[in-house]
Every structure is written in structure tokens, then in C-alpha cells.
Amino acid sequence: MRTMKRVFLAAAAASLLVASHGVTAAASASVQSASVRSTPAAGPGWHHVADFPAAEESRCHERGRWYLENGVRAYECRAAGVWELWVLTEPS
């Protein structure tokens, strides 16, 4: 089960990265960072799945919410020159 979940997440991440090149930012400006669970993304179970340009934080949150709807426990958008999307797939 855990292996299937990882395979699904890897496939979803790959397809989203490919699709993100043609997708426009359609997220509203009312995206609140309060919807993000603030857990350090350096522990076990955290996986870096995507990067977004510095001006596109809303796309990072939009993609993070998609992952939440599709089985991850939490997500985090971290500023590191670009917005890095991290997802938590296992309990920390």
C-alpha cells in the first residue's frame, strides 16, 4: 500500500510538472498561508515535489491543495529564491 502511494505521488508530481509549463496562474489573490500546516520540511516523510518562480506563490499553494485532496497529510510552500513545494506523505 505504501509503495503504491509513493508510485501514485511520483506519477502525479511528474505529470503536474509537465503540465505546469502550459498552465496559467488562476488562483485568487486571497490565498492565505494560514491554510498551510507549518511543519519543518526536513523530517522523514517530507518530499520536495516542485519549484515555482518567486512571483508565483499562489501556484505553489494551488498545487499543494491538489496534493491534500489526493492523499498527502500536509504541504508546505517554502521560500528559497523560488517557492519550493514540499508534501508530507507519512506521519512525522
N, C-alpha and C positions, 0 to 999 in steps of 0.2 A: 504494500500500500504506500509506504513512504517513498519507495523508488518510483512508483507511478506518479506520485505527486510531484516529485522533482523533475521527472521527464516532462510532465504537463507544463510546469512552470518554465522550464528551459525552452520548450517549444513555443509557449506563449510569448516569452521575452524576445525570442528571435523573430517571430512574426511581427511583433509590435515594433521592434527596432527597424525592420524593413519598411513597415507601413508608415512609420513616423516621418519619413522623408517627404511624403506627399500630403500629410495631414496638416490642416491649418489649426491654429490655436482658437478653439471655440469655447473655451472655459470662460465663465463670467469673472468679472473683477472682484466678486465677493468671496473668492476662495479664502477661507480662514485657516491659518496654520494651526488653530486650536483643534481641528479635526485630525491632526496628526498625533499619533502617540509618540511621546518623547522618550525613546529608549535608545541608548547608545548603539550605534550600528557596528560595533566592533566585536560583539559577542557571538557565541555559537548560534547558528540558525539564521543569521543575517546574511543576505546576499545582495551584492551590487548588481542591478539589472539594467540601468540605463543612465545616460547623461543628457542634460538639456542645456541649451545656451543660457547664459546668465540672465537674460531678459525674459525668460520663459518659465518662471517658477510655476505658473498656473498649469502648464502642460505636465510638469512633474507631479503635481497634486492630482490632476485628472487621471494620469496613468496609475498613480498609487491607489486611487479609489477603485479603479478597474481591478487591480490585483486583490483588494479587500473583498470585492464582490465575487472573486473567483478563487477564494480559498486561503489566502495568506492571513496570518494573525494580525499583522500590523505593517505599516510602511512609514518611511521617513525620507523627506527631501532635505539633503544636506548641501549647504553652500560650500563649494570648494573651487572657486573660479568659474565652475559650471554648477548646475544643480544636479546632484547625484541622487538617484532613486535607489533606496535600499528597501528590501522586503524581509519580513520575518516569517519563516516557514515552519519553525519549530519553537516550542516553548523555551524561553531564555532562563 
